[in-house]
Amino acid sequence: MSNDNELAVPAGDKLVTLGDRSVSYGPRQEFDGSVEPCAPMAAQFWGVYRWAGKDRWWWIADVADEDTARVVAAAYLLNVKPDWAH
């Protein structure tokens, strides 16, 4: 991609943004040692990633379900830090 503002979101992921921050989350499964996007009903877990620019998503967390992925994404966008992250 030539434009850092164009986000290449994995298929099936949801993109949420706030200001200049972007977070992608979606269903994932392990496939021969790699993590692959999948349909929600086939998900083993949900991956949450933040946009790092230049075609790169950085991993934030793997969580059990979509609701938890939404909470983690919102916390990142609002710059909330858990007690253990000090």
HELIX and SHEET records of a PDB file:
HELIX    1   1 PRO A   40  ALA A   42  5                                   3    
HELIX    2   2 GLU A   66  LEU A   77  1                                  12    
HELIX    3   3 ASP A   83  ALA A   85  5                                   3    
SHEET    1   A 3 LYS A  14  LEU A  18  0                                        
SHEET    2   A 3 ARG A  21  PHE A  31 -1                                        
SHEET    3   A 3 SER A  34  PRO A  37 -1                                        
SHEET    1   B 4 LYS A  14  LEU A  18  0                                        
SHEET    2   B 4 ARG A  21  PHE A  31 -1                                        
SHEET    3   B 4 PHE A  45  GLY A  53 -1                                        
SHEET    4   B 4 ARG A  56  VAL A  63 -1                                        
END                                                                             
